[in-house]
Amino acid sequence: MKTIEEEIKQKEFINIFIKTDVNLLFTSSWLQNEFNRFFKKFSITRQQFNVLRILRGQHPNAASLGQITERMVERMSNATRLVEKLQQKGLVTREINLQNRRQLDIRITETGMTLIQKIDKVLIADNSPNRYKQVSAEELELLNDILNRIRN
């Protein structure tokens, strides 16, 4: 197991706070790269997968762009562009809302639902457990609690 110092070839950090920031950023980048490679096999991006998961949670109801944006993991993503790409792939539909013509109703299609179910099966079976094989369930709970406290 490599330490953050070994990974980035740095002898030491000024303090534990800087070390933690660098470690979190490095690990986040590593994890994003892992997911980028994974989702490439399904011809979608991490952000597109996030939109599909949000829409699956709304199914059979529609979601607006605003609802999607506020629930996204990466909030800086361009939800309009993501939805457009997903529509081009036949994974979502966009329709004008009849009560508010300025709003679009976005829904996941059956093709989108099938794809996300396929991805979920592979994620559960092959990917996630291996990533955490050196960490116990209790440690993961603690890590999640710590991350929540850092953000709050």
Secondary structure as a PSIPRED ss2 file (coil, helix, strand):
# PSIPRED VFORMAT (PSIPRED V4.0)

   1 M C   1.000  0.000  0.000
   2 K C   1.000  0.000  0.000
   3 T C   1.000  0.000  0.000
   4 I H   0.000  1.000  0.000
   5 E H   0.000  1.000  0.000
   6 E H   0.000  1.000  0.000
   7 E H   0.000  1.000  0.000
   8 I H   0.000  1.000  0.000
   9 K C   1.000  0.000  0.000
  10 Q C   1.000  0.000  0.000
  11 K C   1.000  0.000  0.000
  12 E C   1.000  0.000  0.000
  13 F C   1.000  0.000  0.000
  14 I C   1.000  0.000  0.000
  15 N C   1.000  0.000  0.000
  16 I H   0.000  1.000  0.000
  17 F H   0.000  1.000  0.000
  18 I H   0.000  1.000  0.000
  19 K H   0.000  1.000  0.000
  20 T H   0.000  1.000  0.000
  21 D H   0.000  1.000  0.000
  22 V H   0.000  1.000  0.000
  23 N H   0.000  1.000  0.000
  24 L H   0.000  1.000  0.000
  25 L H   0.000  1.000  0.000
  26 F H   0.000  1.000  0.000
  27 T H   0.000  1.000  0.000
  28 S H   0.000  1.000  0.000
  29 S H   0.000  1.000  0.000
  30 W H   0.000  1.000  0.000
  31 L H   0.000  1.000  0.000
  32 Q H   0.000  1.000  0.000
  33 N H   0.000  1.000  0.000
  34 E H   0.000  1.000  0.000
  35 F H   0.000  1.000  0.000
  36 N H   0.000  1.000  0.000
  37 R H   0.000  1.000  0.000
  38 F H   0.000  1.000  0.000
  39 F H   0.000  1.000  0.000
  40 K H   0.000  1.000  0.000
  41 K C   1.000  0.000  0.000
  42 F C   1.000  0.000  0.000
  43 S C   1.000  0.000  0.000
  44 I C   1.000  0.000  0.000
  45 T C   1.000  0.000  0.000
  46 R H   0.000  1.000  0.000
  47 Q H   0.000  1.000  0.000
  48 Q H   0.000  1.000  0.000
  49 F H   0.000  1.000  0.000
  50 N H   0.000  1.000  0.000
  51 V H   0.000  1.000  0.000
  52 L H   0.000  1.000  0.000
  53 R H   0.000  1.000  0.000
  54 I H   0.000  1.000  0.000
  55 L H   0.000  1.000  0.000
  56 R H   0.000  1.000  0.000
  57 G H   0.000  1.000  0.000
  58 Q H   0.000  1.000  0.000
  59 H C   1.000  0.000  0.000
  60 P C   1.000  0.000  0.000
  61 N C   1.000  0.000  0.000
  62 A C   1.000  0.000  0.000
  63 A E   0.000  0.000  1.000
  64 S C   1.000  0.000  0.000
  65 L H   0.000  1.000  0.000
  66 G H   0.000  1.000  0.000
  67 Q H   0.000  1.000  0.000
  68 I H   0.000  1.000  0.000
  69 T H   0.000  1.000  0.000
  70 E H   0.000  1.000  0.000
  71 R H   0.000  1.000  0.000
  72 M C   1.000  0.000  0.000
  73 V C   1.000  0.000  0.000
  74 E C   1.000  0.000  0.000
  75 R C   1.000  0.000  0.000
  76 M C   1.000  0.000  0.000
  77 S C   1.000  0.000  0.000
  78 N C   1.000  0.000  0.000
  79 A H   0.000  1.000  0.000
  80 T H   0.000  1.000  0.000
  81 R H   0.000  1.000  0.000
  82 L H   0.000  1.000  0.000
  83 V H   0.000  1.000  0.000
  84 E H   0.000  1.000  0.000
  85 K H   0.000  1.000  0.000
  86 L H   0.000  1.000  0.000
  87 Q H   0.000  1.000  0.000
  88 Q H   0.000  1.000  0.000
  89 K C   1.000  0.000  0.000
  90 G C   1.000  0.000  0.000
  91 L C   1.000  0.000  0.000
  92 V E   0.000  0.000  1.000
  93 T E   0.000  0.000  1.000
  94 R E   0.000  0.000  1.000
  95 E E   0.000  0.000  1.000
  96 I E   0.000  0.000  1.000
  97 N C   1.000  0.000  0.000
  98 L C   1.000  0.000  0.000
  99 Q C   1.000  0.000  0.000
 100 N C   1.000  0.000  0.000
 101 R C   1.000  0.000  0.000
 102 R C   1.000  0.000  0.000
 103 Q C   1.000  0.000  0.000
 104 L E   0.000  0.000  1.000
 105 D E   0.000  0.000  1.000
 106 I E   0.000  0.000  1.000
 107 R E   0.000  0.000  1.000
 108 I E   0.000  0.000  1.000
 109 T C   1.000  0.000  0.000
 110 E H   0.000  1.000  0.000
 111 T H   0.000  1.000  0.000
 112 G H   0.000  1.000  0.000
 113 M H   0.000  1.000  0.000
 114 T H   0.000  1.000  0.000
 115 L H   0.000  1.000  0.000
 116 I H   0.000  1.000  0.000
 117 Q H   0.000  1.000  0.000
 118 K H   0.000  1.000  0.000
 119 I H   0.000  1.000  0.000
 120 D H   0.000  1.000  0.000
 121 K H   0.000  1.000  0.000
 122 V H   0.000  1.000  0.000
 123 L H   0.000  1.000  0.000
 124 I H   0.000  1.000  0.000
 125 A H   0.000  1.000  0.000
 126 D H   0.000  1.000  0.000
 127 N H   0.000  1.000  0.000
 128 S H   0.000  1.000  0.000
 129 P H   0.000  1.000  0.000
 130 N H   0.000  1.000  0.000
 131 R H   0.000  1.000  0.000
 132 Y C   1.000  0.000  0.000
 133 K C   1.000  0.000  0.000
 134 Q C   1.000  0.000  0.000
 135 V C   1.000  0.000  0.000
 136 S C   1.000  0.000  0.000
 137 A H   0.000  1.000  0.000
 138 E H   0.000  1.000  0.000
 139 E H   0.000  1.000  0.000
 140 L H   0.000  1.000  0.000
 141 E H   0.000  1.000  0.000
 142 L H   0.000  1.000  0.000
 143 L H   0.000  1.000  0.000
 144 N H   0.000  1.000  0.000
 145 D H   0.000  1.000  0.000
 146 I H   0.000  1.000  0.000
 147 L H   0.000  1.000  0.000
 148 N H   0.000  1.000  0.000
 149 R H   0.000  1.000  0.000
 150 I H   0.000  1.000  0.000
 151 R H   0.000  1.000  0.000
 152 N C   1.000  0.000  0.000
